[in-house]
């Protein structure tokens, strides 16, 4: 990509990605509900994120998709990646223990977790891929001209693209406010933390693979404790 001024390097990607986000929210209203869309909640929105991100990434990179994370890069699967399911597992477990109803039907953050099959298919797998291709693939890569601007947090030096994509990803969850109320602030905060970690590894390895895995592990950690609670209540009422 050609060099850009810092202002346009930041503003244009944010405006375009915000437009894609709003389009993704609007599409289900036009599609309407059917058995297929009910079976895959959020499918149309996530698909818009994925398709727009792929098209824009291919256009911006002139077909060299490795620049937007579509490569293995230096990523190697290590046991420590699986540890990222623990933070959300701890939070979800505390929520289950602290809930008067046992927290049996909600994940960390207060959202209904739905059926196991639907969550595994749409949240653990499909949403993790779509949202990471959109935020850490398209947005973070598009912001690469700003990579030299960094903030150091301990041993982590977080670049402007990582920070911006994390803040954007957290802000994406503000639409939950009508449903969750003030709990939405917790969801936004947790999503932002997830975005920082996923973005850090995306930048470090040059690959989207660790970002997708970390995203999925966070979601797994946030849904397993409520499921376990449901099963325990079922077998030991």
N, C-alpha and C positions, 0 to 999 in steps of 0.2 A: 504493500500500500504506500501511496505517496505521503511525504511528511505533511503534517497539518499543524495549525496553530492550536495551543492547548484548549482554547475555548471551543472551537469547532470540533476538536478531537473528542471532547467530552459531551457537548450538547447534541450533536447530530445522532450518535448512537443511542443516547437516552431517549430522544424524541421518537426515533424510529421504533425502538424496542417497546416504548410505551404504547405506540400505535398498534403494534402487533399484539401486545397484551390486551388492550381494549377490544381489538378485533376478536381475540380468542374468547373473551367474556361475552361478546355480543352474538357470536355465531349460534350458540345453543338456543337463544331466543327465537331465531329464525328457523332453525331446524325443527324445533318442537320436540315433544316427547314421543318415544315409541318404545317397544319392547327392547330393541337393540340398544338405544341410548340409556335406558334404565339399567340394563344389564352391565353396561360399561359407563358408570357415572364419570363425567368429566372427559370422556373420550374425545368429543369434538373440540373442546377447548385445548386439550393437550396436543391434539393433532395439528391444530392451527399453529401452535408454538413450534412444533417440530418442522412442519413443512416450510413455514416462513423463515425459520432459522437456517434450514438447509439451502433454500434458494438464495437468501441474502449472503450466506457464508460463501457459497460457490461463486456468486457474482463478485464479492469483495476480494476473494482470494484468487480470482481468475482460474478457478478449477483446482488450485493447489490446496486441497482441503486439510492437509497436515498442519497448515498454519493456523487453522481453527480447531485444532485438537483431535482431528480425525486420523490419529496415528497412535501406535503403541508408545512412541517416544522412549523415554528412559524408564517407563513404568515396569515394575516387577511386583507380582503379587507376594505380599509378605503377611505374616500372621498379625502384625500390628494393625493392619487395615480393619480386621474383624473386631478390634477393640472399640471401633467407633459406634457399635450398636449399644455399648454400655451406658454412655451418658443419658440417652433418651430412655433406656430401660430403667435406669435408676429413677428418673423423673416420673415415668409412667407408674412405676411400682409405688412411689410415694403418693401419687395421686390416687391409686387404687386403695391404698391403706387409709388414706385420709378422707375418702368419699363416704358419706353416710350410706349410699347405695352400693358400696363396694367397688365403685368405679368400673363395673363389669361391662359397660357398653360404650365407654369412651376411651380414646387414646390420650396420650399426653398432649395438653393443649385444649382438651375439652371437645374434640370432634367425635362424632359417631364413627366407629371403626367399620361398621358394616359386616358383611359376610366374609369369612376368611378367604374364600376363593376370589371374590371380587377385589379385595384389598391386595392380595398377592399379585393379581394380574394387572390392576390399574394403578396401584400406589407403589408397591415395591419395585415393579418392573417398568411399566410403561411411563408413568409419570416421572420417575427418576430419570429415565432416558430423555424424555421430551424437555423437561425443565432444565436439565444440565446442558443439553445441546443448545437451548435457547439462551440461558444466562451465562454459563461458563464457556460455551462454544461461541455463539454469536457475539454477545455483548462484551464479555471480557476480552476476547480476541480483537474485537473492533477497537477497543480502548488501548490496544498495545502501544500506540505512540506515547502514552503517558506512563509507561512502565518504570521510567527512571524516578518518578515521584513516589517516595516510600515513607511509611511510618513504621518505626520499630516498636514491637511489643515483646519485650523479653528477648528471646533468641529468634523470634519470628520477625522478618522484615516484610511487611505487607504493602504491596504496590497499590497505586491508585486504581488500576483495573480490577484487582482482587477486591478492594474495599468497595468500589462502586457497584460491582456485580452483586456483592453480598447485601449491600443496602437495598439495591433494586429488588433482589429476591425476597428480602424481608418485607418490603413494602407491598409486594404482590399479594401478600396475605391479608391486607387491610380489608379486602372484600368480605372477610369472615365476620366483620363487626356486627352486622345486623343479626347474625345467628348466635355469636358467642359473646357479644358485648365486650367488657373490659378484658376478658380472657384472651381476646385477640392480641393484646399487647404482649402477652407471654409467647404466643405463637410467632409473632413478628420477631421478637428477640431470639427465640430458638432458631427460626429460619435464617436469621442474619448470622448467627454463630455457625450454623451448617454451611452457609454460603462462604464464610471466611475460610473454613477448613477445606471445603471442596475446591475453592478458588486457589488456595495456596498450593495444593497438590497438582491442580491443573497446570499452574504456572511452572512449578518445580519440575514436573515430568514432561511437559509439552503435550500431554495426552488428556483426553476426556474420560478415559477409563477409570482412574482413581476417583474422580469427582462423582461419576455415576455410582460407583460402588459405595462410597462414603454416604451419599444421599440415600441409597437404598438401605444401608445398615442403620442409619438414623431412623428411618421409617419402620424398619423391622423392630428396633429396640423400643419404639414408641407404641407398637401394637401388640407385641407378644404378652406383656404383663396383663393387660385387660383380657386377652383371650384365655390366659391361664386362669385368671380369676373366674371367668365364666365357666370354664370346665370344672374347676374345683367346686363352685356353687352347684353345678349340675350333678356331680357325683357325690358330693357331701353337703346336702342342703342343711 
